[in-house]
Amino acid sequence: MPTIMLSRFWPYPLPCLCILLVCCQSPKQAPLPAGDPGNGGLFLPGNFEAVVVADSLGRARHLTVNANGDIYVKLTYNDIMHGSGGTVGLRDADNDGKADIISYFGNYKDEGGLPAGIAVYDGYLYTSTVKYIFRNKLLAGQLFPDPKTDTILIDDDENLRKHWHTAKPFAFDRHGHMYVPFGAPTDAAQDINTVGPAGIPGGRGLNPAPDLKTHAGIWRFDAAKLKQTQKDGYKYASGIRSVLAIDWNPMDDCLYVAMNGMDNFHTRYPHTYSAWQAAVLPSEPLLKVTEHSNFGWPYAYYDHMLKKNMLQPGYGGDGKTIGRANQFDVPVMGFPGHWAPMDLLFYTGDQFPERYKKGAFVAFHGSTDRSPYPQAGYIVCFVPFDNGKPAGDWEVFADGFTGVDTVYNTSDAVYRPMGLAEGPDGSLYISESNKGKIWRVMYKGNKTSFGPAQLASMEQRKSRTYIKTPDEVKDNLGLGGEMNGLILYNSYCASCHQRDGKGDNNRYPPLAGSDWVTGNKDQLIKVILNGLQGEIKVNGKTFNGVMPAHGGFLDDHAIASIVTYINKRFFKENGLVASAEVTKLRSSTTSAATMERAKTTGN
């Protein structure tokens, strides 16, 4: 059983915790430990094994491994320490593959957002929140770094908290530079001041997009200079919407990122993009980022099936038009839409077969907004490289995280891959964000004989519903989507019921905590379809407003998505509402209205 320490860079005893002295590990490289039975639940290529290093650390994000084998993991938020102690140090003292000492530390506090970014560089441990990048000096033989914290970067954007894509991952080159993405504040460059970051159906992108001046790009900084702000950096590249997966490739001495593409094409442009197109597009592209490169956000998106940049629908695109998109840099590869790449790692070790030393691993967190089709991603891929560019299609390297065959709802996935790191012996470490589980992946076979036979079983896994390209008809699950519902709710409901669902305490009743709709899904669907007029009593208060009917211009999937969002956001219900439920109520309402008209007219 591991020893656990909680600290803010200084260990202090707790009644139920035993504190052990931390000793320096031997510099001699130890033999690889045994893998767990069933590889800790992972499916891997032939002769690879995995051992679970630690489990239930908390909501883990990225991770890094020091030269002595110590592992450091960045948390989204340390719930036990109320936001402090958001870094976890792990040490395997007896080399059985399991962490014997687990220590929580960090004298910063995470506040909101989804922080990501941790790395060992030049003798320091660098960590990030959405607003800061810090570093602490690593001390020989000690798991805890020096408690003196240097602030390297401060995001001084006064609107940081209302923007999307505020995470601060980072990468270092070999010349003392640090590269940091400043993500786009919005999804597709609609006016954030009037429609919010998600945008609205039919909305146009601003032209020119003001976000591009200080966002949607990569900035380069001095890796050692203290208290820098964005103005101290150099704008290295542009047109990059959102990045969490970033790494420097030593093979060609170049920066690479895997970008998160735009969302909800069908929800915003239902007459231009089908639900199937919106599920698979736009691509999550792998970008080779050179100085002054521009990948076209928000004016363009990448279609991995056509292998072309296409004009974004907010600027007149229709899935066929290239237009101004031809003036932007083209990605080196495109992954399927909405897979959510979270980390990127160019492998440099000697433990794995030689082919892996020429390529990159990519961790995919999995989609949240592919409805009405199955959610997808939730795997770790490998991209073989040769001469500085991909040498073939991506491969499934690690699978088994979902624990289910079909992911109807994102919460169905037991684990969601998040971080990647390479150990000093060439082992690959993988973190996941649901529970904070860490795997160590090792190769135990003959490196020279590794080939197609060992990869065959992983190629077959591409037929799984969360990996394959969905069939437009057979794979349509007919379920509403929370992300779709967010945009639609903000467009059609929030002006009256407010974004927090609490209403205006006057004409428009609350949805959050409402005794009028709680547990009565059909009633909520009927009101959206047909509207409502007259007095109703909600939580003991009488309201007498007019709710317009939305059934005439919103289809069944849109209404199912709104109800799904309301149920999840305000009632904490995890179930997805089916479009068929809306169809049934729409049909019954139409039939009732037809019968009533017949009675009135005498026909």
matplotlib code that plots the C-alpha trace (Angstrom):
import matplotlib.pyplot as plt

x = [0.0, 1.5, 2.5, 0.5, 1.7, -0.3, 1.6, 1.9, 5.6, 6.2, 5.1, 3.0, 1.7, -2.0, -3.5, -4.3, -1.2, 2.2, 5.2, 8.3, 11.7, 12.3, 15.6, 17.5, 17.0, 20.0, 21.2, 21.6, 18.8, 16.7, 15.0, 11.5, 8.8, 6.2, 3.0, -0.3, -2.7, -4.7, -2.3, -4.4, -7.3, -5.4, -5.2, -1.7, 0.3, 2.0, 4.8, 3.8, 2.8, 1.3, 1.4, -0.9, 1.4, -1.3, -5.1, -7.6, -5.1, -7.9, -8.8, -5.5, -4.3, -0.8, 2.2, 6.0, 8.8, 12.1, 15.5, 15.4, 12.0, 9.9, 6.5, 4.7, 1.0, -1.0, -4.5, -7.4, -8.3, -7.3, -10.6, -9.2, -7.0, -9.6, -7.6, -4.1, -1.7, -2.6, 0.6, 1.2, 4.6, 4.9, 7.9, 8.4, 11.0, 11.2, 10.8, 7.7, 6.1, 3.7, 4.0, 5.1, 5.0, 2.3, 2.7, 0.4, 2.0, 2.1, 1.7, -0.5, -4.3, -6.3, -9.3, -11.7, -10.9, -9.1, -5.4, -2.9, 0.8, 3.6, 7.2, 10.7, 13.1, 16.6, 16.5, 13.1, 9.5, 7.3, 3.5, 0.6, -2.8, -5.1, -3.5, 0.1, 3.1, 5.3, 8.6, 10.3, 13.9, 14.2, 16.5, 18.7, 17.3, 14.1, 10.6, 9.5, 11.0, 12.4, 9.4, 10.5, 8.2, 9.2, 6.4, 7.4, 4.3, 1.1, -1.9, -3.1, -6.1, -8.9, -11.5, -9.8, -12.5, -15.3, -13.2, -13.0, -9.7, -7.7, -5.5, -1.7, 0.2, 3.7, 6.7, 10.5, 12.9, 16.7, 17.5, 15.9, 12.5, 9.1, 6.1, 2.6, -0.8, -3.3, -6.5, -9.4, -11.9, -14.8, -15.6, -16.0, -15.3, -18.9, -19.3, -18.6, -20.1, -23.5, -23.8, -21.2, -18.3, -20.5, -22.2, -25.8, -27.5, -26.9, -24.4, -21.7, -18.1, -16.6, -14.5, -11.7, -11.8, -10.5, -9.6, -6.5, -4.6, -4.0, -5.4, -5.7, -2.0, 1.3, 3.6, 7.3, 8.9, 12.2, 12.0, 13.9, 12.7, 10.4, 7.0, 6.5, 3.2, 1.9, 3.4, 6.9, 6.4, 6.8, 3.8, 5.2, 2.2, -1.5, -4.9, -4.8, -8.1, -7.3, -4.3, -3.6, -1.4, 2.0, 5.6, 8.9, 10.2, 13.9, 14.1, 13.5, 13.9, 10.4, 7.2, 4.1, 0.6, -2.6, -5.4, -9.0, -11.3, -14.6, -17.9, -21.6, -21.7, -25.2, -26.6, -25.5, -26.1, -28.7, -29.6, -25.9, -24.3, -26.0, -25.8, -23.4, -21.1, -21.1, -20.2, -17.1, -16.0, -14.0, -10.9, -8.6, -5.4, -1.8, 0.1, 3.8, 4.2, 6.9, 7.6, 4.8, 2.7, -1.1, -3.6, -6.6, -8.9, -11.6, -11.9, -11.0, -11.2, -9.5, -11.4, -9.4, -11.5, -10.9, -7.4, -8.1, -8.6, -12.3, -14.1, -15.8, -19.6, -19.6, -17.8, -20.0, -18.7, -20.9, -18.6, -17.7, -16.2, -12.5, -12.4, -10.0, -9.1, -6.5, -4.2, -3.5, -1.0, -2.2, -1.9, 0.4, -2.4, -6.1, -7.8, -11.6, -13.6, -14.1, -11.8, -10.2, -6.4, -5.0, -1.3, 1.4, 4.7, 7.5, 9.2, 13.0, 13.7, 15.4, 13.1, 10.4, 11.0, 12.9, 9.7, 8.4, 11.5, 10.5, 7.0, 4.5, 1.9, -1.3, -3.8, -7.4, -9.8, -12.9, -15.8, -18.6, -20.6, -21.0, -24.7, -26.9, -24.0, -21.8, -19.2, -15.7, -12.0, -10.9, -7.7, -3.9, -2.8, 0.7, 1.7, 4.7, 7.1, 9.9, 12.0, 10.0, 6.5, 3.9, 4.7, 1.3, -2.0, -2.4, -2.5, -4.4, -1.7, -3.6, -7.3, -9.7, -10.2, -13.9, -14.9, -17.9, -18.5, -20.6, -20.2, -23.7, -22.8, -19.3, -19.9, -20.2, -16.4, -14.8, -11.5, -10.5, -6.9, -5.2, -1.4, 1.7, 5.2, 8.4, 10.4, 14.2, 14.2, 11.9, 8.7, 5.5, 3.3, -0.4, -2.7, -6.5, -8.7, -11.8, -10.2, -6.5, -5.2, -1.6, -0.3, 3.3, 3.6, 6.7, 8.0, 9.2, 9.7, 12.4, 12.6, 14.0, 11.1, 8.3, 6.1, 2.6, 1.8, 2.1, 0.0, -2.8, -5.0, -4.8, -5.8, -8.9, -9.9, -10.6, -14.0, -15.2, -18.0, -15.9, -13.1, -14.7, -16.3, -20.0, -22.5, -24.8, -27.9, -27.1, -25.1, -27.6, -28.6, -31.3, -30.2, -29.9, -26.5, -25.6, -23.2, -25.8, -28.3, -25.9, -25.9, -29.6, -30.5, -28.3, -29.9, -33.6, -34.0, -31.4, -32.8, -35.9, -34.8, -31.2, -28.0, -28.0, -31.7, -32.9, -35.3, -35.8, -37.9, -40.7, -42.2, -40.1, -40.0, -36.8, -35.8, -33.2, -34.9, -38.3, -41.1, -43.1, -40.7, -38.5, -39.1, -41.6, -39.6, -42.7, -44.1, -40.8, -40.8, -44.4, -43.8, -40.8, -42.8, -46.1, -45.3, -47.3, -49.7, -51.5, -50.8, -48.6, -47.3, -43.6, -42.1, -45.1, -44.9, -47.4, -46.0, -48.1, -45.8, -45.9, -43.6, -43.5, -43.7, -40.4, -41.6, -42.1, -38.4, -36.5, -36.3, -36.7, -33.0, -32.6, -35.4, -34.1, -30.7, -32.2, -34.0, -30.9, -28.9, -31.5, -31.8, -28.0, -27.3, -30.1, -31.4, -28.1, -29.6, -27.2, -29.7, -29.9, -33.3, -34.2, -35.4, -38.1, -39.6, -40.0, -41.3, -44.0, -45.1, -45.0, -47.2, -49.7, -50.0, -50.5, -53.2, -54.9, -54.9, -56.2, -59.1, -59.9, -60.1, -62.3, -64.7, -64.8, -65.4, -67.8, -65.7]
y = [0.0, 3.3, 6.0, 9.2, 12.7, 15.9, 19.2, 22.7, 22.0, 21.2, 17.8, 17.8, 14.8, 13.9, 11.5, 8.7, 9.1, 7.6, 9.8, 7.9, 9.3, 9.6, 8.1, 8.6, 5.8, 4.1, 5.5, 2.0, 1.1, -1.6, -4.5, -3.9, -4.9, -7.5, -6.3, -6.6, -9.4, -8.2, -5.2, -3.3, -3.4, -2.1, -3.7, -3.2, -4.5, -7.8, -8.1, -4.9, -5.0, -2.5, -2.1, 0.2, 2.6, 4.3, 4.6, 7.2, 10.0, 12.6, 14.4, 14.0, 15.9, 15.9, 14.1, 14.1, 11.8, 12.9, 11.4, 9.3, 7.8, 10.0, 10.8, 14.2, 14.5, 17.7, 17.7, 19.7, 20.5, 18.9, 18.4, 17.2, 20.4, 22.7, 23.6, 23.8, 20.9, 20.4, 18.5, 14.8, 13.3, 9.5, 7.2, 3.5, 2.7, -1.0, -1.1, -3.3, -0.8, 0.5, 3.8, 3.3, 7.0, 9.4, 13.1, 16.1, 19.5, 22.9, 26.4, 27.6, 27.4, 26.2, 28.4, 27.4, 26.1, 22.9, 23.5, 21.3, 21.4, 19.9, 19.2, 18.7, 21.1, 22.2, 21.0, 22.5, 21.2, 23.5, 23.5, 25.6, 26.8, 28.7, 31.9, 31.1, 29.0, 28.2, 26.4, 24.9, 23.7, 19.9, 18.7, 15.7, 12.7, 14.4, 13.9, 17.4, 20.3, 23.4, 25.3, 28.6, 29.1, 31.2, 32.7, 32.4, 33.5, 35.5, 35.6, 39.1, 39.0, 40.7, 38.5, 35.2, 33.7, 34.1, 32.8, 29.3, 27.4, 29.0, 26.0, 26.6, 23.5, 24.2, 22.8, 23.6, 23.6, 23.0, 26.7, 27.9, 28.8, 27.9, 27.7, 28.4, 28.3, 31.1, 29.4, 31.1, 32.7, 31.3, 28.2, 29.8, 33.6, 34.7, 37.9, 36.8, 40.0, 39.3, 35.5, 34.1, 31.8, 29.0, 31.1, 30.8, 28.9, 30.7, 33.1, 34.6, 34.8, 38.2, 39.4, 40.1, 38.0, 40.2, 37.1, 36.6, 39.5, 38.0, 34.5, 31.4, 31.1, 29.9, 32.4, 31.9, 32.9, 32.8, 29.6, 31.1, 34.7, 35.6, 37.3, 37.5, 38.4, 37.7, 41.1, 39.8, 36.8, 36.5, 35.5, 32.4, 31.0, 31.8, 30.3, 27.6, 27.3, 25.2, 23.1, 20.8, 18.4, 20.0, 18.7, 19.5, 16.9, 16.5, 14.5, 17.6, 20.2, 21.5, 22.2, 20.0, 20.3, 18.3, 20.9, 20.6, 21.5, 23.4, 21.9, 21.7, 22.4, 20.8, 22.6, 26.0, 25.3, 22.5, 23.2, 23.1, 20.3, 17.0, 15.5, 12.9, 15.5, 17.4, 14.1, 13.4, 17.0, 19.1, 17.1, 17.2, 18.0, 17.3, 20.5, 21.0, 24.5, 26.6, 30.3, 32.5, 29.4, 30.1, 27.2, 29.3, 29.4, 30.7, 31.1, 27.5, 24.0, 20.8, 17.9, 14.7, 12.7, 15.2, 16.0, 19.7, 23.0, 24.0, 27.3, 27.5, 27.7, 31.0, 32.5, 31.0, 27.5, 24.5, 21.5, 21.8, 25.3, 25.9, 29.7, 31.6, 28.4, 27.7, 30.4, 28.6, 26.0, 22.4, 19.9, 16.9, 14.6, 14.7, 12.6, 12.2, 15.0, 15.7, 13.1, 15.8, 15.3, 16.0, 15.1, 14.6, 12.8, 12.1, 9.0, 9.1, 6.1, 2.8, 0.4, 0.2, -1.2, 1.2, 2.2, 4.0, 6.2, 7.8, 8.8, 10.3, 9.1, 11.0, 10.7, 11.3, 12.3, 11.3, 13.3, 15.1, 16.3, 13.7, 13.0, 11.6, 9.2, 7.3, 9.3, 8.5, 8.7, 7.5, 5.8, 6.4, 6.4, 6.2, 8.0, 6.6, 9.2, 9.1, 12.0, 14.5, 13.6, 10.8, 7.5, 6.0, 6.1, 6.4, 3.2, 2.2, 1.8, 1.6, 0.8, -0.5, 2.8, 3.0, -0.3, -0.4, -1.2, 1.8, 5.2, 6.7, 9.5, 10.7, 9.7, 6.1, 5.9, 4.5, 6.1, 9.0, 9.1, 12.4, 12.7, 11.0, 10.9, 9.0, 7.5, 7.4, 3.7, 4.3, 3.2, 5.1, 6.5, 7.3, 9.2, 9.4, 12.1, 10.5, 8.8, 9.6, 6.2, 5.9, 3.1, 2.3, 0.6, -1.5, -3.6, -7.2, -8.8, -9.0, -5.5, -6.6, -8.9, -6.5, -6.0, -6.4, -9.6, -7.7, -4.8, -6.9, -7.2, -3.4, -2.7, -4.9, -2.6, 0.2, -1.5, -0.5, 2.0, 4.6, 4.4, 3.7, 6.2, 5.8, 4.6, 7.5, 5.4, 2.3, 4.1, 7.0, 6.5, 9.1, 10.7, 14.3, 15.9, 18.0, 20.2, 20.7, 21.6, 24.2, 26.2, 25.9, 26.7, 29.8, 30.9, 30.2, 29.9, 31.8, 35.3, 34.5, 31.6, 33.0, 31.0, 29.8, 28.6, 30.7, 32.8, 36.6, 36.2, 38.1, 37.0, 34.0, 31.0, 29.2, 25.8, 25.0, 23.4, 23.8, 21.6, 22.2, 20.3, 18.3, 14.6, 15.5, 15.2, 15.0, 18.3, 20.0, 18.7, 19.7, 23.3, 23.6, 22.2, 24.0, 27.0, 28.0, 30.8, 31.5, 31.2, 28.5, 28.0, 27.2, 26.6, 28.3, 31.5, 32.3, 33.3, 34.5, 35.0, 33.8, 31.0, 30.9, 27.5, 26.3, 23.1, 24.9, 25.7, 23.2, 19.5, 16.6, 16.2, 19.9, 19.7, 16.4, 18.1, 21.1, 18.9, 16.8, 19.9, 21.2, 17.8, 17.6, 21.2, 22.0, 18.6, 16.6, 13.8, 11.8, 10.2, 11.3, 12.3, 10.4, 12.2, 9.5, 10.8, 14.2, 12.7, 10.8, 13.9, 16.0, 13.5, 13.2, 16.9, 17.3, 14.6, 16.2, 19.6, 18.0, 16.4, 19.6, 21.5, 18.8, 19.2, 23.0, 22.9, 19.9, 17.8]
z = [0.0, -1.0, 1.5, 1.0, 1.9, 1.5, 1.4, 0.0, -0.7, 3.0, 4.3, 7.5, 9.3, 9.4, 12.0, 9.4, 7.2, 7.7, 6.5, 5.3, 4.5, 0.8, -0.3, -3.5, -6.1, -7.4, -10.7, -12.1, -14.5, -13.0, -15.0, -16.2, -13.7, -14.6, -16.3, -14.6, -15.6, -18.5, -18.8, -16.3, -18.7, -21.8, -25.2, -26.7, -29.7, -29.4, -26.7, -25.0, -21.3, -18.9, -15.2, -13.2, -11.4, -9.3, -9.2, -8.0, -7.7, -8.5, -11.7, -13.4, -16.5, -18.0, -16.4, -16.7, -15.5, -14.0, -14.9, -11.7, -12.5, -10.3, -11.8, -11.5, -12.4, -12.8, -11.4, -12.7, -9.1, -5.8, -4.2, -0.9, -0.5, -2.0, -5.0, -3.4, -3.7, -7.4, -8.3, -7.4, -7.0, -7.3, -6.5, -7.1, -4.5, -4.9, -8.8, -8.8, -11.2, -8.4, -6.7, -3.1, -2.2, -3.4, -2.4, -3.1, -3.2, -4.8, -3.3, -6.1, -6.3, -9.4, -10.0, -12.8, -16.3, -17.1, -16.4, -18.2, -18.5, -16.5, -17.6, -16.3, -18.1, -17.3, -13.7, -12.9, -12.6, -14.7, -13.9, -15.2, -14.3, -16.7, -15.7, -14.7, -15.6, -12.5, -12.0, -8.9, -8.7, -8.5, -5.7, -6.0, -4.3, -3.2, -4.5, -3.4, -5.4, -3.7, -2.2, -3.7, -6.7, -9.7, -11.8, -15.5, -17.2, -16.3, -18.5, -17.8, -20.1, -18.1, -19.8, -19.2, -17.1, -19.7, -22.6, -23.8, -24.5, -21.7, -20.8, -20.8, -22.0, -23.1, -24.9, -24.9, -27.8, -27.5, -27.5, -24.2, -25.6, -24.2, -26.6, -25.2, -27.0, -26.3, -27.4, -29.2, -26.8, -29.0, -30.9, -34.4, -34.0, -33.6, -31.5, -28.0, -26.5, -28.0, -28.4, -26.0, -26.9, -28.2, -30.9, -32.2, -35.1, -38.4, -36.9, -39.0, -38.0, -37.5, -40.5, -39.8, -36.6, -33.7, -31.7, -33.9, -32.5, -29.1, -29.3, -31.5, -31.9, -30.4, -28.6, -27.9, -24.6, -22.7, -20.7, -17.7, -17.6, -14.7, -14.7, -18.4, -19.9, -23.4, -24.5, -23.6, -26.0, -29.7, -31.8, -33.5, -35.4, -35.9, -36.9, -34.3, -32.4, -29.3, -28.3, -25.4, -27.2, -27.9, -28.2, -29.8, -32.2, -31.9, -35.2, -37.3, -34.5, -35.0, -32.9, -33.5, -32.0, -32.4, -32.6, -31.3, -34.2, -34.2, -33.1, -33.9, -37.6, -37.9, -34.8, -36.2, -39.9, -40.1, -43.7, -44.8, -42.8, -41.8, -38.4, -39.8, -41.3, -38.0, -36.2, -38.3, -39.1, -38.8, -38.3, -35.3, -37.3, -36.5, -37.3, -38.0, -36.6, -38.1, -37.6, -39.2, -40.1, -40.2, -40.2, -40.9, -37.9, -37.9, -41.7, -42.6, -41.2, -42.3, -43.8, -43.3, -45.8, -48.6, -47.2, -47.9, -46.0, -46.5, -46.0, -42.6, -42.7, -40.6, -43.6, -46.3, -46.4, -47.4, -47.1, -50.8, -51.1, -50.6, -51.2, -49.1, -47.2, -49.9, -48.6, -45.3, -44.2, -44.6, -41.6, -41.9, -40.9, -39.9, -37.2, -37.0, -35.7, -32.0, -30.7, -28.5, -28.6, -25.2, -25.4, -28.0, -27.5, -29.9, -28.7, -28.3, -26.1, -26.9, -25.2, -27.9, -31.4, -33.7, -35.7, -32.6, -32.3, -35.6, -34.6, -32.2, -29.7, -29.4, -26.5, -27.3, -24.5, -26.5, -27.9, -26.1, -29.1, -31.8, -31.1, -32.5, -33.4, -30.8, -29.0, -30.3, -29.5, -26.0, -27.3, -27.6, -31.3, -32.8, -36.0, -37.7, -39.1, -41.7, -42.9, -40.9, -42.0, -41.4, -43.1, -43.3, -41.4, -37.7, -35.6, -32.5, -29.8, -26.6, -26.2, -23.5, -21.7, -22.3, -20.7, -23.0, -26.6, -27.5, -25.8, -25.9, -23.5, -22.6, -19.0, -20.1, -20.7, -17.5, -18.3, -20.7, -21.8, -21.0, -20.6, -22.1, -20.8, -21.4, -18.6, -18.5, -19.5, -22.5, -20.8, -21.9, -19.1, -19.7, -17.4, -17.5, -16.2, -14.7, -11.7, -12.0, -13.1, -14.4, -16.6, -17.5, -20.9, -21.6, -24.4, -23.6, -27.0, -29.7, -31.2, -34.5, -35.3, -34.4, -37.4, -39.0, -37.0, -33.7, -35.0, -36.6, -33.5, -33.0, -36.6, -36.0, -33.1, -35.6, -36.2, -32.7, -32.6, -30.8, -33.4, -36.8, -39.1, -38.3, -40.9, -41.6, -41.2, -39.1, -36.4, -35.8, -32.2, -32.3, -29.0, -28.1, -27.3, -24.4, -26.4, -29.1, -26.4, -24.9, -28.1, -28.6, -25.0, -25.1, -28.4, -27.7, -23.9, -21.9, -22.7, -20.6, -18.3, -18.0, -18.5, -15.0, -15.4, -12.5, -14.5, -14.0, -10.8, -12.5, -15.8, -16.6, -14.2, -13.1, -14.6, -12.1, -9.1, -10.7, -9.3, -12.4, -14.8, -12.5, -13.3, -16.0, -19.2, -21.4, -20.0, -20.8, -24.4, -25.0, -23.8, -26.1, -29.0, -28.5, -26.2, -23.2, -22.3, -19.0, -15.3, -13.9, -10.3, -9.9, -6.5, -4.9, -7.1, -9.9, -13.3, -16.2, -19.2, -22.8, -24.0, -27.8, -29.6, -31.0, -32.7, -36.0, -36.6, -34.3, -35.4, -33.0, -32.4, -31.5, -29.0, -27.6, -27.2, -25.4, -22.9, -22.5, -21.6, -19.2, -17.5, -17.1, -16.3, -13.9, -12.7, -12.7, -14.7, -16.9, -19.3, -22.9, -24.4, -27.6, -30.7, -30.9, -27.7, -29.2, -32.4, -30.5, -28.6, -31.7, -33.5, -30.7, -30.4, -34.1, -34.1, -31.2, -32.9, -36.1, -34.2, -32.5, -35.8, -37.2, -34.3, -34.7, -38.4, -38.2, -40.7]

ax = plt.figure().add_subplot(projection="3d")
ax.plot(x, y, z, "-o")
ax.set_aspect("equal")
plt.show()
